């Protein structure tokens, strides 16, 4: 029997679903799953319910907790989800998996301000600021959105921050701002998760990217997988056998010559999808250090222009990407819910500087 040790660096999350720690596998319903624990039954194993099998092997874990994990599809035997009544037999490989990396420490509620856009008994929609890590992990054990949610729900006996049936349904990068939805009931998470899997949610992003586009709109299609030459990056692959299918639709909203403001609509949610898709087309996001957007890629060599760009980097010291729109069907009422949040101050200031620069350069 062995308990896996999983690296969980979670500084960044993609525009849909993922962290620095690569998922261990993809479930049948398209979820990216992380292995938290693994146990292998020996050859003398007698038939035993999987919940009892796991409770006997794990510290500080109740049978009820294991049953909750099974109900959420988080208990696998030989790679397949099982109910808590499944009887473990010799040589079975039992895994506990979740749609998030493993929390190495207890989640401590922290009084971190939340910009709550909407909340009822079933869901919470929050506007995450740039710089806020979503999940705790290596190097970020405190000060995350999950710590803030633990504080927000501290008096709610029905919300357990460690319950895999509750919580964030999707994620965005640390340095991406914008809308996220949190499920407050198991039914809500199941319902919302199905919408994300079936691509019926509405997700629109605003990005500032390097370069200009020939067309006013277009679609980028390309499988995404981890870059074999840089584990902190993702890359686009032409080989359909490599990576996961990804589709990004874009529409030009404003042209500044050397940079462009685009609206991006996600059809899929992959690791760093918008960032890597745009880079693959020669349009890295402005000031995206991970994908080469934090240097001058377009424009002149004049010192005045270089100073202008440095000032722009200082005004918006992160990749210029904002999850502006989120739409889904309410899991309890069936009502279509659509939310939109303003472009944050740093990106607004960046765009204003480019407007002023472009207007000035066009003067006779």
N, C-alpha and C positions, 0 to 999 in steps of 0.2 A: 504494500500500500504506500502511496506517495502523495504528498500534497504539493501541487504545482506552485512554483514561484513565478509570478507574472510581473514583468516590468510595466509600470503604469505612469509614465510621464504624460501629464495631461495639460501641458501649457497651451495647446492649440486644439481646436475642434473644427471639423470642416463645416461647410455651409449646410450640410444635412446631417451626417451621422459619423463622427469618428474622432479619434484622438491620436496623439503621437504614438501610443502603443497600438500596434497593428492588431486588428481583430484576429482571433484564432480561426474562425470559419464563419461562413454565411449560412443562416438557417434556411429552411425551405420557403419561408415567407419573406425572404430577403433581408432579415435583420442581421446586422453585423454583431457577432457575439464574442465575448471575452471569457476565457476560462478562469474561474476563480479558485476552484478546487478540483482535484482529480484523485480518485481512489480506484485501485484495482483489487477485485476479490481474488483470494488465493484459491488453490485447487480444492481445499477442504471446506469451502464456504457452503453452509447449509442455506436452504431457501429462507430468505428473510426480507420483509418489506423494506423498500429502499429508504423510507423515512427513518425507520429504526436503524438500518445499516449506517446511515449518515450521522445520526445523533450520537451513535456509539463511537464515532471516529472524529468528531469535531468538538472543540471546546466552546463553551458559551453559546451554544446553538440549541434552540428548543425544537421539539417535534413540530410544533405549530409553524415555526419559521420555515422549516423544510417543506411542510405541506403547502405553504404560501408560494414558495419557489416552484414547486411542482405545478401548482395551478397556473403559474405564469409561464410555464413552458421552459423553466430554467434548470430542470433536472434531466440530464441525458444519460442514457445507458447505451453504450456502444454507438454513440453518435445520434441516437434518436430520443426525442422527448418522451418521458413516461409519467404516469400518475404516481402518487405517493404509495399506492397499493402494489406497485410492481414488485415482484419477488426477485431479489438478486440471487444469481447463481454463480458457480465457479467461473473465474476468469472474466467476469463482466467488468467493463471499465465504466465507472460512474463519474460523471462530471457535473459540477455546478457552474452554470454559465449565466451571464447577464449581458444586457445591451449597453453596458458601460464598463470601463476598466475597474479593477478592484480597488476599494478603499482600504488603504493600509492602516489607517487609524480610525478611531471612533469619530463620528461626525459631531462636532461641537456647534450648537446653535450660536450664531453671531449676529449682532444687531447691525446688519449691513443694509443701508437703504435700498428699497426695491421700487422701481418705477412700474407700478401695477396699472396696466391698461384696462383690464377687465378681470372680474372674479365672481364666481358663484359657487354653489355646493359641489360642482363637478369639475370645473376647469379654472385655471388661472393663466392669464396672458401677461407676460412681463416684457418690458423693453430693456434689454441688457445693454449697459454701456460698454464701450471699448475698454479693454484692459482687465475686465473681470473674467477670471477663469470659471468655467462652468462646473467641472467636477474636481474634487480633491484628487491629488495624486503626488507623485514624486516631485518635491520642491514646492508644491502648492497644497499643503495639508489644511490650510485655513484661508479665510478670505475669499471663498468661492461662492458661486451662486447657490450651490447645494447647502452650504453653511447658512446663507441668508434665508433659504426656504425653511431650513430646520428652525430658525428663529421665528419666522413668520407663522409657522404652524405649531409652535411650541405648546399652545393651549388647545390644540385640536387632537383629541384622543384617537381619532380615526386615521390620522396621517402619521405614518412611520417613515422617516427619511430613508431607512434601510430596506423597506419593503419593495421588492422588484416589481410589484404590480402597480406601483404608484410612481409619480414623479415626472421628470422631463421626458417628453415623447421624442424630441429631436434636439440637436445641439448646433451651436455655431462657434466659430473660433474665438479665442480669447480677445484678439484685436479686431474682431468684427462686431459691430453694434447691431441692435435690432431685436425683433420680436421672437419670442419663444413661448410655447404652450406647455403647461404643466397639468398632468392628470391628477385629480384628487381622489379618484375612486378606481378600483380595478376595472370596472366596466368602461369608464372613460378612457383609460389607457389602451384597453383592447380595441375599442371603437376608433380612437384617434390613430393608433398604430396601423390599423387596417387602411385608413385613409391615406396615410403616408406611403404605405406599401403599394396601394392601388393607384397612386399618383393623382388623387382627386383633390388634394389640398392646393391652395393657391399661395405661392411663395414668389415674391418679387424683390429683387435687390437693386440698389443703386451703387454703381461703381465708377470710379475715375481711373481710366487706364491710359497707358502711354500710346501715342500714335493716333492716326486717323483711320477711318473705315471707308472702303469704297462704297459699300452698300449701307442703306439706312437700317436694315435689319437682316438677321440671318440666324442660322442654327449651327452650333458646334456639336459634333458627335464624335466621341472617341473614348475607348476604354481607358479607365484610370486604375493604376496600380502603384505600389510604392516604387520609387526610383531605386534601382539596384545599385546606383553609384552614390546615392545620398539618402540615407534612411529617414531623414527629416523632410524629404520632399516626396511629392507624388509626381507621376509622369503619365503622359498620354501614349498609348500603344495602338498600332494599327492591327496587330494580331488579335483576332477575336478570342483566342484562347487565353490571353493574358488580361488580368484585371477584371473590372466590372463595367458593364455598359453604362454610359453617362451621356446625357443630352442637356445642353444649355441653349436656350433661345435668348437672343439679345436684340435690343432696339436702341439706336442712337438717339439720345435726348438733347445733347448739346455738344457742339464742336468748338474746340479751342485751338485747332491746328496741330499743336504738339501733343495734346492730350484730348481725350474724349470722355464725356459723361454718357454712360450706357445704363439701360435697364436690363437686368438679367432675370429670366424666368426659369426656374429649375423644373425640369421634368423628372430628374432623378436627384438623389442627394448623396454624393460621394465625397470622399476625403478631399478637402481643398478644391472642390469641383470648379467653381468660378475662377479661382486663382490660377489653377493649372490649365484649364481650358483656354483662358485668355492668354496666358503665356505661350501656349502651343500655337497660337495664331499671331504671335509677335506683338502682343498687347499686354504685357505684365501690368498688374494693378499698380497705381502710383504709390510709391513708398512701401512696396511689399518686399521687405528684405529677403524673405525666404526664396522668392522667385525672381530676384534680380531687378525689382522695380524701384530700388532705393538709390539708384544712380541716374545720371542724365542719359536718357536713351534717345531723345528727340530734341531738336532745337539747334541753337547756335553755340559757338565756342566763346562768345564774348563774356567777359568777366561779369558784366552787369546781369546777363542772363543766368550765369552760374549762381550768382548771389540771390537772384529771384527764386531759383529752384530750391536753394538751401532754406530760404525763408518759408517756402511752401512745405518743405519737409518738416520744418519746425512747427508750423501751424497745425499740420495733420501728421503726427509722429507715429503713424501706423498705416497698414494697408487701407486704402480708401474704399471701404466696402460696408454697406449698411443694409440689413434685412428690413426693408421698409414696410412690406405688406405680408400679411398672413391671413389666410381664409380656410375655414373648415366647417363641416357640418357638426352642430352641437351634438355630443354623444347621448344626451338625454332627451332633448326637445326635438331634434331633427331640423332645427332652424339653421339656415346658412349664416355663419358668423364671419364677418370680414373686418379686419383691423389694419390701420395704417398709422405709422408714427413718423414724426418729422425727421428730416435729415439732421443729424447731430451738429453741434456748433463747429466742431473741427473740420468736418467735411464741407459744411456750408461756407466757412471762411476760406477754405482751399478753393472752392469753386468761384467765390467772389474775386479772389486774387487773379484767377485765370481770366475771368470776364474782363477785369480792369486791364490786365496785360494785353489781351487780345484787342480790346477797344483802342488802347493806346498805340499798338503796333500798326493799326489800320489807318491812323490819322495821317493826312498828307504832310 
